[in-house]
C-alpha cells in the first residue's frame, strides 16, 4: 500500500493576508491611492531626516570655522 502524497501549502504571511483582505474591501483605485499616500509619507520622512542631517553638518562646519 502506497502512502498518499503530502501537500505542503505555505501559511500566508500577515502582510499577504492583510493585502488579501484589503483587496476584498477596497476597489483598485482606493488601493492605489492608499499606496501612493503611504509612499508620500515615507518620502516626506526621508526628506525630513535629510534636512536634520544637513542642519547638523552646517552647524558643525560653522562651529569649526568659529574656533
PyMOL commands that set and color helices and strands:
alter all, ss='L'
color gray80, all
select helices_A, chain A and resi 14-25+28-66
alter helices_A, ss='H'
color red, helices_A
deselect
rebuild
show_as cartoon
